[in-house]
Amino acid sequence: MIKKIAREELVRMREKGARFTLVDVLGKDSYEKEHIPGAISIPLEDIESKAGSLLGKDDTIVVYCASFICMASTNAAEKLQEMGYKNVLDYKGGLKDYKEGGLALESGRKEEKCTDCSSCCACD
């Protein structure tokens, strides 16, 4: 069963400095236009081919898509669990809910998590 989290829990995780990888599973164009700060882009159709190089099996992973009615994040979470990822959370509200909470988004491309977490905020 996929555990879902609400916007408040995502914000709380960030504020407490929890280590997790935030994954935008929408298409590259959507990600480039806007995404939640610190998110990496792994479109749903690329989950199986890219997850192994970008995500750790024991990492806490939060996936999100467009909104409550979008199923991409749920489908991505299910695929990741089937692949053996143990700590997958689905932020079901996605971009729409995040924006409705008055939280800022960012734009541009950031496709890979860095290896030196002291030099950027991508791993927040």
Secondary structure, DSSP 8 states (H G I E B T S, - for coil): --EEE-HHHHHHHHHTT---EEEE-S-HHHHHH-B-TT-EE--GGGHHHHHHHH--TTSEEEEE-S-TT--HHHHHHHHHHHTT-SEEEEETTHHHHHHHTT---B-S---S--S-TTS-STT-
